[in-house]
Amino acid sequence: MGSSTMNRWTLTPGAGGGHELTLQTAPVPEPGPGQIRVKVHAAAMNYRDALVRDGHYGSTAASELVPLSDGAGVVDAVGAGVETWTAGDRVISVYFQGWADGAPGPGKGLGLGSGTENGMLAEYAILSADRVTAAPATLSLTEAATLPCAGLTAWTALLGNRPYNARQLDADDTVLVLGTGGVSLFAVQLARAFGAQVWATTSDAGKRERLSGLGVAGVVDYTDVPSWGEHVFAATGGAQIVVNSAGGRSMDQSIAAVAFGGEIAYMGLFDFADVSPDLLTLMSKTASIRGVAVGSVAAQNDLVAAVDQWGVRPVIDEVVPFVDAPSAYERHLSKDSFGKVVIQVDAAGS
C-alpha cells in the first residue's frame, strides 16, 4: 500500500430526508481481528442504493455512510486470526451479515451500504473475513462486482434458499421474468443456463431485441397486452417460476401466468402498492408466492461456481469512472439502461 489516505464517496444528510453524495479523503482503514482489507477495483449499482440515498431504505443513521453493497477487489491486508484469505486473493462482497447458509434470521441486517454498515464505494473497504466470497475466475473484477445483490437475488429466485429443492430447472420448465432490471437479466441468463425456456416482459422495442439476443423465447409488451399473464399461460401452459421484481401491481397477472403447482418469486422494490392479489386463483392452481431477499454466503459460493461452470457473463450497460459516481445513480435509474451500471474504482484492476 502506497498512500496512508484514500478517496471515498459518502452519503451525508440532505434536505427532505434524503442524502447527498460527497467525495472525501479519509485515512486508509486497518483490519481488526477477523477482518480483511480489500482494495476495491469496482462497485456496482442496484436499485436499493438509490432508495438508500433518497432515505427510503433503512435508517441511514451514520452521518457519513459509504454506499453500495456490491464490489469486487483484491485482499490487501488481513487482521489477526484470519486464515481463509491472503493478500492478493480476488474477492467479492457479500450483501448480508450473519447469513451463512439456509434460511435467514433476524440478525441479517439491511445489507452493506445502508444503516451503519459502510459499503463498497471507496478505494479500500474493511469487511469481515466471512463477509466475502471468491470472485469468479472467469470474470474480470469489473464484471464480478455485479454479482452480490442482483446476481444472487436472481439465483435465489430460481432455486430458493439452501438446501435447494431437489428438482432443479430443466428444458421442460418455463420461467417468466418481469422487466429488464439487473435481477431480471441475471434471471434470464441463469434460467437459460439451466436449460429452461424463458419468457419476459418489456414495453421497449429495443430491449425486446436484446432480450431475444439473450435467448428469450417470447417477449410480451405489457402495454400492448395488459393481460400479459394470461397470454403467457395460454402460450406455455404456465410458468413454473415467475420472477417478479416489478412490484405489487403486477401480482395478479403473475398469478395468471404461473403454472399449476408453480411459484412466484417476489422481490419487488419498484412498486409498494397496497394490492389484494387474486388468492382464489393462486389457491386453485396450488401455486405459491415466495419472498426473496438476496441470499446467503453459501448460496453466493454456489452462484460463483455456476458462473464459472456455465460461462455466464453479466450484461453491463455502462462503466463509470470513480470521480463520476453520482452520474452512475442517474444512469442506473434511466429507462434507457439495459444491464448493470458499474463504477470503476481502480482502472488498473479492471
C-alpha distance (Angstrom), angle and dihedral (degrees) to the residues before:
residue distance angle dihedral
M1 . . .
G2 3.79 . .
S3 3.81 111.0 .
S4 3.79 127.3 42.6
T5 3.80 90.7 -142.4
M6 3.78 133.7 60.6
N7 3.78 140.2 -169.0
R8 3.78 121.2 -113.4
W9 3.78 138.5 168.7
T10 3.79 116.5 -128.7
L11 3.78 136.0 -173.3
T12 3.78 111.6 -127.4
P13 3.82 123.8 -174.1
G14 3.80 112.8 -86.7
A15 3.77 138.8 174.8
G16 3.80 122.3 -52.7
G17 3.79 96.6 19.1
G18 3.80 93.9 -63.7
H19 3.78 130.3 110.9
E20 3.77 137.3 -121.0
L21 3.79 126.0 -134.6
T22 3.79 112.7 -122.3
L23 3.81 127.7 -176.7
Q24 3.79 110.2 -136.3
T25 3.78 141.2 177.1
A26 3.81 113.5 -131.0
P27 3.80 137.9 166.6
V28 3.79 115.0 -85.8
P29 3.84 103.1 -103.9
E30 3.79 123.1 -123.7
P31 3.82 121.4 -133.0
G32 3.79 116.8 -115.5
P33 3.81 127.2 -151.4
G34 3.79 110.6 -47.9
Q35 3.80 92.2 12.1
I36 3.78 136.6 108.3
R37 3.77 132.0 -155.8
V38 3.79 115.4 -132.8
K39 3.78 123.7 -159.2
V40 3.79 97.8 -141.5
H41 3.79 117.2 -136.1
A42 3.79 100.1 173.7
A43 3.80 140.7 3.3
A44 3.80 127.0 -163.8
M45 3.79 133.1 -143.6
N46 3.80 125.7 -122.0
Y47 3.78 129.4 -178.6
R48 3.81 90.9 -111.2
D49 3.82 88.8 62.5
A50 3.80 89.5 64.8
L51 3.81 89.0 48.0
V52 3.82 89.6 53.0
R53 3.79 91.1 48.9
D54 3.79 92.1 49.5
G55 3.81 94.2 47.2
H56 3.82 96.5 -109.4
Y57 3.81 100.9 110.9
G58 3.78 121.5 61.5
S59 3.76 126.6 -33.1
T60 3.78 105.1 -69.4
A61 3.77 92.3 -152.1
A62 3.80 96.3 165.9
S63 3.80 113.9 96.0
E64 3.80 88.5 -143.6
L65 3.80 113.0 27.9
V66 3.80 123.2 177.8
P67 3.84 103.6 -137.7
L68 3.82 135.7 -145.8
S69 3.78 127.2 66.2
D70 3.79 97.9 -146.7
G71 3.77 126.1 74.3
A72 3.78 144.3 136.0
G73 3.76 131.3 -153.7
V74 3.77 148.1 122.9
V75 3.79 127.4 -70.4
D76 3.80 105.7 -107.5
A77 3.82 102.2 176.7
V78 3.81 138.2 -2.9
G79 3.78 131.1 -144.3
A80 3.77 128.9 -131.9
G81 3.78 115.4 -61.1
V82 3.80 96.6 18.5
E83 3.80 110.8 133.4
T84 3.81 102.2 152.3
W85 3.81 96.6 71.6
T86 3.78 136.2 40.4
A87 3.79 133.3 -170.6
G88 3.79 110.9 -74.3
D89 3.81 97.5 31.3
R90 3.82 114.0 136.7
V91 3.80 110.3 -128.4
I92 3.79 143.3 169.7
S93 3.79 127.2 -148.5
V94 3.81 124.3 -105.3
Y95 3.80 116.9 -131.3
F96 3.82 102.0 -140.1
Q97 3.78 131.7 41.7
G98 3.78 120.1 -137.6
W99 3.80 96.9 20.4
A100 3.77 104.3 112.2
D101 3.81 100.2 155.2
G102 3.79 145.2 -28.5
A103 3.81 118.8 24.3
P104 3.82 120.0 -9.9
G105 3.77 125.1 -106.1
P106 3.80 129.9 -145.4
G107 3.80 91.2 -92.3
K108 3.79 96.7 67.1
G109 3.80 91.8 101.1
L110 3.80 128.2 -154.3
G111 3.78 98.3 -66.0
L112 3.78 136.7 -100.4
G113 3.78 115.0 -48.0
S114 3.81 96.0 31.7
G115 3.79 138.0 81.8
T116 3.80 105.1 2.9
E117 3.82 96.5 -30.8
N118 3.78 112.2 108.6
G119 3.79 112.9 -137.5
M120 3.78 138.0 -152.7
L121 3.82 106.5 -79.2
A122 3.79 93.7 106.3
E123 3.78 137.3 83.1
Y124 3.81 90.0 -110.2
A125 3.81 130.9 25.3
I126 3.79 131.5 -168.7
L127 3.81 113.2 -142.3
S128 3.77 136.1 168.7
A129 3.78 109.9 -99.2
D130 3.81 88.8 -118.7
R131 3.82 91.3 49.6
V132 3.81 95.0 77.9
T133 3.78 138.1 57.7
A134 3.77 130.8 -159.3
A135 3.79 114.9 -82.6
P136 3.82 115.4 -116.6
A137 3.79 109.6 -89.0
T138 3.81 90.7 -139.3
L139 3.82 95.5 56.9
S140 3.77 133.5 71.8
L141 3.79 115.1 -120.6
T142 3.80 88.0 -107.5
E143 3.80 89.8 58.6
A144 3.80 94.4 39.4
A145 3.81 91.4 56.6
T146 3.82 89.5 70.5
L147 3.82 96.0 63.2
P148 3.84 110.3 73.4
C149 3.81 100.2 73.2
A150 3.81 111.2 13.9
G151 3.80 97.2 28.8
L152 3.79 95.1 46.4
T153 3.81 92.5 43.3
A154 3.81 89.5 55.1
W155 3.81 90.7 47.6
T156 3.80 91.8 51.4
A157 3.81 91.2 44.6
L158 3.80 89.8 58.4
L159 3.81 99.7 39.1
G160 3.80 108.0 21.1
N161 3.79 124.2 -135.6
R162 3.79 120.4 -37.9
P163 2.97 130.0 -56.6
Y164 3.79 84.5 56.4
N165 3.77 125.3 -142.6
A166 3.80 107.4 -85.3
R167 3.81 90.1 -127.0
Q168 3.79 108.5 72.0
L169 3.77 127.1 -170.0
D170 3.78 118.5 -78.2
A171 3.79 142.2 162.9
D172 3.81 92.1 -69.6
D173 3.80 91.6 62.6
T174 3.79 132.6 86.0
V175 3.79 122.5 -150.4
L176 3.80 120.8 -165.6
V177 3.80 114.9 -156.8
L178 3.80 120.2 -166.4
G179 3.79 117.1 -141.6
T180 3.78 133.7 -20.2
G181 3.81 104.9 -87.9
G182 3.78 124.0 129.0
V183 3.81 95.6 -85.0
S184 3.79 91.6 45.1
L185 3.80 95.0 52.7
F186 3.80 92.3 47.3
A187 3.81 88.5 49.3
V188 3.81 89.8 52.9
Q189 3.80 92.2 50.5
L190 3.79 96.3 44.2
A191 3.80 94.4 44.7
R192 3.80 89.5 50.6
A193 3.81 89.5 49.4
F194 3.81 88.4 55.1
G195 3.81 87.5 53.2
A196 3.80 97.6 -111.4
Q197 3.79 124.5 144.3
V198 3.80 108.3 -111.4
W199 3.78 130.1 -152.6
A200 3.79 124.4 -176.9
T201 3.79 142.4 -174.3
T202 3.80 129.0 -132.8
S203 3.80 138.6 144.5
D204 3.81 95.1 -147.1
A205 3.81 119.9 92.7
G206 3.80 93.1 -154.8
K207 3.79 92.2 51.6
R208 3.79 89.1 47.7
E209 3.80 89.1 62.2
R210 3.79 92.5 46.6
L211 3.80 91.4 50.4
S212 3.79 89.3 52.6
G213 3.79 87.5 51.8
L214 3.81 88.5 57.8
G215 3.79 90.2 56.9
V216 3.81 100.1 -95.9
A217 3.81 108.5 160.6
G218 3.80 97.5 -155.0
V219 3.80 134.1 14.4
V220 3.80 121.8 -165.3
D221 3.80 122.7 -160.1
Y222 3.79 102.0 -138.7
T223 3.81 92.3 -159.1
D224 3.81 92.6 56.0
V225 3.81 93.2 38.4
P226 3.82 108.6 37.5
S227 3.82 89.8 176.1
W228 3.80 90.7 56.7
G229 3.79 92.9 144.5
E230 3.77 92.5 57.0
H231 3.81 88.5 46.8
V232 3.81 92.4 54.1
F233 3.80 92.0 46.2
A234 3.81 91.5 51.3
A235 3.80 92.2 47.7
T236 3.81 98.8 44.2
G237 3.79 108.7 19.1
G238 3.78 88.1 -110.6
A239 3.79 136.8 -51.8
Q240 3.78 117.8 -87.5
I241 3.80 86.8 -149.6
V242 3.80 128.7 23.6
V243 3.81 111.9 -165.2
N244 3.81 103.6 -152.1
S245 3.78 114.3 -174.2
A246 3.81 91.1 144.8
G247 3.79 100.4 83.4
G248 3.78 145.3 -117.5
R249 3.79 99.4 -44.4
S250 3.80 89.3 64.0
M251 3.80 94.0 51.9
D252 3.81 99.0 93.9
Q253 3.80 92.4 52.9
S254 3.80 89.0 44.3
I255 3.80 87.5 56.3
A256 3.80 89.1 47.5
A257 3.82 90.0 52.8
V258 3.79 99.8 45.1
A259 3.79 119.1 99.9
F260 3.78 124.4 -119.1
G261 3.79 104.3 -80.2
G262 3.80 90.5 12.4
E263 3.77 131.7 131.2
I264 3.79 138.1 -125.0
A265 3.80 111.8 -147.0
Y266 3.79 105.3 -154.3
M267 3.79 127.1 -163.2
G268 3.81 101.3 140.6
L269 3.80 113.2 162.8
F270 3.79 94.5 156.4
D271 3.78 98.4 73.9
F272 3.80 124.5 32.4
A273 3.80 94.8 -179.3
D274 3.79 115.3 154.7
V275 3.79 99.4 -124.4
S276 3.79 135.5 162.7
P277 3.81 107.3 -133.1
D278 3.77 122.0 -143.7
L279 3.79 94.7 -94.9
L280 3.79 93.1 168.6
T281 3.81 91.7 63.1
L282 3.81 90.4 42.5
M283 3.80 89.5 53.5
S284 3.80 92.9 44.3
K285 3.80 90.0 54.3
T286 3.82 91.7 44.9
A287 3.79 84.1 -130.6
S288 3.79 126.4 146.8
I289 3.79 141.5 -145.1
R290 3.80 115.4 -136.3
G291 3.78 124.3 -168.5
V292 3.81 116.0 -133.0
A293 3.81 124.6 -157.2
V294 3.83 108.3 175.1
G295 3.84 106.0 -86.9
S296 3.79 150.4 -105.5
V297 3.80 133.0 -67.1
A298 3.81 90.4 -106.6
A299 3.80 91.0 50.9
Q300 3.81 90.2 51.3
N301 3.80 89.4 53.6
D302 3.81 87.9 52.7
L303 3.80 90.8 49.5
V304 3.81 91.7 50.8
A305 3.81 90.5 51.4
A306 3.82 91.2 48.9
V307 3.81 92.8 49.0
D308 3.79 89.7 52.9
Q309 3.80 93.2 44.9
W310 3.80 96.7 47.0
G311 3.79 99.6 34.5
V312 3.81 93.3 -124.6
R313 3.80 110.8 176.1
P314 3.81 118.5 -164.1
V315 3.79 117.7 -117.6
I316 3.81 106.0 -116.6
D317 3.78 119.5 -163.9
E318 3.80 99.5 -174.0
V319 3.80 141.5 -12.5
V320 3.81 112.4 -141.0
P321 3.83 125.3 -163.0
F322 3.81 116.1 -111.7
V323 3.81 92.7 -114.0
D324 3.81 89.7 57.0
A325 3.81 95.6 51.4
P326 3.84 94.6 130.1
S327 3.80 89.5 61.6
A328 3.81 89.3 56.7
Y329 3.81 89.4 65.5
E330 3.79 91.2 54.2
R331 3.79 93.9 44.8
H332 3.80 91.0 49.7
L333 3.81 90.9 52.8
S334 3.81 92.9 46.4
K335 3.79 115.7 111.6
D336 3.80 87.5 -138.1
S337 3.80 94.6 63.6
F338 3.79 119.5 105.2
G339 3.77 114.9 -174.7
K340 3.77 135.0 -1.2
V341 3.79 125.8 -27.6
V342 3.80 110.0 -141.4
I343 3.80 128.8 -166.3
Q344 3.80 112.5 -144.5
V345 3.79 104.7 -141.3
D346 3.81 96.4 173.8
A347 3.80 114.2 18.4
A348 3.81 91.1 -166.1
G349 3.79 90.5 68.2
S350 3.79 99.1 47.7
